[in-house]
């Protein structure tokens, strides 16, 4: 069943349970700290917190996600590929475009901060597309 619609990013965080809140609030703090002074802003996209940049229609730079057994910070697949081995070596699952953090794991703060800084640099270098050719483009066939 889909998650209930939230009204805002603040509403999203207010609805988190005691298990999810510490991890996602820490990811939010790291996201906001990394975004400071870069033009990246917090927004609600796909019913979840996202960090976006650009005008008039801001593009997504990264996003946070919450699941039953873990949370994640998600990036475009081509960008995150370079970090998968590092994440796995640190004991975290690195799936297509996302660093998965189980509820029984600590948030890898240094790794997350590096990912955010590198993604902002990547975005500013022109890599603004979220998907790559051949991935689902959202259009019905």
N, C-alpha and C positions, 0 to 999 in steps of 0.2 A: 504494500500500500504506500502511495506517495506521502512524503512528509507534508504536514499542514503548511499552508502559505504563511510566511512571516511578513510583517509590515515594513520592517527596517532591519538594518544590521544590529541595532540595539535590541530589537525584539528577538532576533536570532539568538544572541548571547543570553538574553534573559530567560529563554526557554530551555537552555542546556541543563542537564541533570548534574548531580554532584560528581559523577564519574567523569563525564565529558568536559565539564567547565574548566578544570585546571589546565588541561592540555590545550584546548582551543583558545582560552584566554591568553595563555603564554604565546601561542602561535600568533595571535592577534597583536600582542605587545611587540613581538619581534618584527612582524609585518609593518606596523606603524612606525617603529624605530627605523627600519630599513628604508621606508618610503619617505621619511622626513626630508624635506628640501629637494625632492626629486621630481615633483609634479604628479607622483602616483597618489591616488586617492582611494579611500575605502568606499565600496558600493555594494549593493545587493544584486547579485546575478545568479540566475538559476536557483533562487531561494537559499543562497548561501553567501557568506562574505567573499568578496572578490576585490582585487586591487587593480585599478584601471588607470589608464593615462591617455591623454589626447583629447582634442576637441575637433569638431563639435560632438562627435560620437566616440566616447572613450573606448579604447580597446583593452581587453583583459590582459593583465601582465602575469598574475598568479591568482589562485583561489584556495580557500580552506574548505574542507569537507569533513563531515561527521558520519560515522557508521556505527553499527552495533558493537563491533569489537575493536575498532580503531578510529583514528582520525587521520587526515592526510593534508599535505600541502601539495597542490597540483600545479604543474607547469606544462607548457607545450611539450609534446613527446620529443621532438628533435632537440630541444634545449636540454631536457633532463637526462637524455641518454649519456652524456658525458659524465654524469654524477652517479650513475647507477652502481658502479663498482665501489665507489667510496661509501655510499650508503649501506650497501650490503656488507662491506668489510667492518662497518661500525655496528653491525647487528640489526639493521633495519631492513624491512622489505622495500624494495624499489621496483614498483610496477610501472606500467606504461605511463610515463609522465608524472608519477607521484611518489612521494616519500610517505610510506605508511608508518604510523606510530601507534602501536598497540597501547591499550590503557595501562598495561603493567610495565611499560617502558617510560623512561624519562624523555622529555623533548630534547633532541640533540641541538642545543642552542647554537653552538658554533657552526655546525653544518647548515642549519636553517638560515642563519645570518649570511653565510657565504653564498648559498643558493639565491637568496633574495638580491644581494648585491650583484651577483653575476647575471641574474635575469634582468635586472633594470639596465645594466650595461648592454646586454644582448638586445633588449627591446629598443633602447636608444640608438643602437647600431642599425636599426631598420627591421629587425626580426619581430614584426608585430602580429603576424598571422598566428592564430591559435592552432589551426590544423595544417596539414601538409597535403599536397596533391595526392589523391587516391584515398584519403580518409573521408569519412562521411561528411558531407558539406551542409547537411541540414535540409536539403531540398528533396522533395518527394520525387521519386522516379516515375 
